[in-house]
């Protein structure tokens, strides 16, 4: 009988905007955009960044003083923003500087 892994958050810290870095008990580290869960009135206080930054760990997940938390399973399944940023960087066109040289001869 195999038991499914139930992730637990052991550390979290604010990065920028609504992105936090989450460390799980299996060593996985992700940067997660938490705004994807900002639906409904209970999340309104989190839209103010000073309040959002008051995050803490409780019950093996990320929580806030108003009682909001996101399940550790949802955090573990969320896309890692670092991978998304790298993917967009590869896809974005690279501007190249084109130099032109004039080979006109001076007649004298």
Secondary structure as a PSIPRED ss2 file (coil, helix, strand):
# PSIPRED VFORMAT (PSIPRED V4.0)

   1 X C   1.000  0.000  0.000
   2 X C   1.000  0.000  0.000
   3 X C   1.000  0.000  0.000
   4 X C   1.000  0.000  0.000
   5 X C   1.000  0.000  0.000
   6 X C   1.000  0.000  0.000
   7 X C   1.000  0.000  0.000
   8 X C   1.000  0.000  0.000
   9 X E   0.000  0.000  1.000
  10 X E   0.000  0.000  1.000
  11 X E   0.000  0.000  1.000
  12 X E   0.000  0.000  1.000
  13 X E   0.000  0.000  1.000
  14 X E   0.000  0.000  1.000
  15 X E   0.000  0.000  1.000
  16 X E   0.000  0.000  1.000
  17 X C   1.000  0.000  0.000
  18 X C   1.000  0.000  0.000
  19 X E   0.000  0.000  1.000
  20 X E   0.000  0.000  1.000
  21 X E   0.000  0.000  1.000
  22 X E   0.000  0.000  1.000
  23 X E   0.000  0.000  1.000
  24 X E   0.000  0.000  1.000
  25 X C   1.000  0.000  0.000
  26 X C   1.000  0.000  0.000
  27 X C   1.000  0.000  0.000
  28 X C   1.000  0.000  0.000
  29 X E   0.000  0.000  1.000
  30 X E   0.000  0.000  1.000
  31 X E   0.000  0.000  1.000
  32 X E   0.000  0.000  1.000
  33 X E   0.000  0.000  1.000
  34 X H   0.000  1.000  0.000
  35 X H   0.000  1.000  0.000
  36 X H   0.000  1.000  0.000
  37 X H   0.000  1.000  0.000
  38 X C   1.000  0.000  0.000
  39 X C   1.000  0.000  0.000
  40 X C   1.000  0.000  0.000
  41 X H   0.000  1.000  0.000
  42 X H   0.000  1.000  0.000
  43 X H   0.000  1.000  0.000
  44 X H   0.000  1.000  0.000
  45 X H   0.000  1.000  0.000
  46 X H   0.000  1.000  0.000
  47 X H   0.000  1.000  0.000
  48 X C   1.000  0.000  0.000
  49 X H   0.000  1.000  0.000
  50 X H   0.000  1.000  0.000
  51 X H   0.000  1.000  0.000
  52 X H   0.000  1.000  0.000
  53 X C   1.000  0.000  0.000
  54 X C   1.000  0.000  0.000
  55 X C   1.000  0.000  0.000
  56 X E   0.000  0.000  1.000
  57 X E   0.000  0.000  1.000
  58 X E   0.000  0.000  1.000
  59 X C   1.000  0.000  0.000
  60 X C   1.000  0.000  0.000
  61 X E   0.000  0.000  1.000
  62 X E   0.000  0.000  1.000
  63 X E   0.000  0.000  1.000
  64 X C   1.000  0.000  0.000
  65 X C   1.000  0.000  0.000
  66 X C   1.000  0.000  0.000
  67 X C   1.000  0.000  0.000
  68 X C   1.000  0.000  0.000
  69 X E   0.000  0.000  1.000
  70 X E   0.000  0.000  1.000
  71 X C   1.000  0.000  0.000
  72 X H   0.000  1.000  0.000
  73 X H   0.000  1.000  0.000
  74 X H   0.000  1.000  0.000
  75 X H   0.000  1.000  0.000
  76 X H   0.000  1.000  0.000
  77 X H   0.000  1.000  0.000
  78 X C   1.000  0.000  0.000
  79 X C   1.000  0.000  0.000
  80 X C   1.000  0.000  0.000
  81 X H   0.000  1.000  0.000
  82 X H   0.000  1.000  0.000
  83 X H   0.000  1.000  0.000
  84 X H   0.000  1.000  0.000
  85 X H   0.000  1.000  0.000
  86 X H   0.000  1.000  0.000
  87 X H   0.000  1.000  0.000
  88 X H   0.000  1.000  0.000
  89 X H   0.000  1.000  0.000
  90 X H   0.000  1.000  0.000
  91 X H   0.000  1.000  0.000
  92 X C   1.000  0.000  0.000
  93 X C   1.000  0.000  0.000
  94 X C   1.000  0.000  0.000
  95 X C   1.000  0.000  0.000
  96 X C   1.000  0.000  0.000
  97 X C   1.000  0.000  0.000
  98 X C   1.000  0.000  0.000
  99 X C   1.000  0.000  0.000
 100 X C   1.000  0.000  0.000
 101 X C   1.000  0.000  0.000
 102 X C   1.000  0.000  0.000
 103 X C   1.000  0.000  0.000
 104 X C   1.000  0.000  0.000
 105 X C   1.000  0.000  0.000
 106 X C   1.000  0.000  0.000
 107 X C   1.000  0.000  0.000
 108 X C   1.000  0.000  0.000
